[in-house]
Amino acid sequence: MHSKIRDMKFTTKLFVAMIGIVIISIVVTSGSAVRMSKQGLNTLGESSIESIHLALYNSLDAIDENLRKKLDSDLVLLEKEISVNGEVLLDDSQTIEQKLVHQISGATTTQHIPKALAGYIELNDNSEI
């Protein structure tokens, strides 16, 4: 085999060496590009997830803040509306029968609870306030 290489023309040897170098260069360059693209995609994915998480957190924080402000103003309005009719109190002399449901077990019981009054208006089962 060594003699076959020795018998080849110089130009053929040069051509084979150039083809070999080109193929090795392409393989090395392609491998490096694939590795770099994987790293780039991983970095891009991580930064995208971080920015989405931050945006979602900021959105939820803004919604929470708006809901708290709305709730505060609604509570002030409710207090004013109730105070127009009189002081809120529980009347132990008058009771109503109420069905109570345990939230976890679902068990139901019936109890007598005092009436809640705002002045002369009964608050129990009253959604018109």
Protein Blocks (a to p, Z undefined) as FASTA:
>chain_A
ZZmmmmpcfklmmmmmmmmmmmmmmmmmmmmmmmmmmmmmmmmmmmmmmmmmmmmmmmmm
mmmmmmmmmmmmmmmmmmmmmmmnopcdddfkbccddddddfklopacddddddddehja
cfehpakZZ
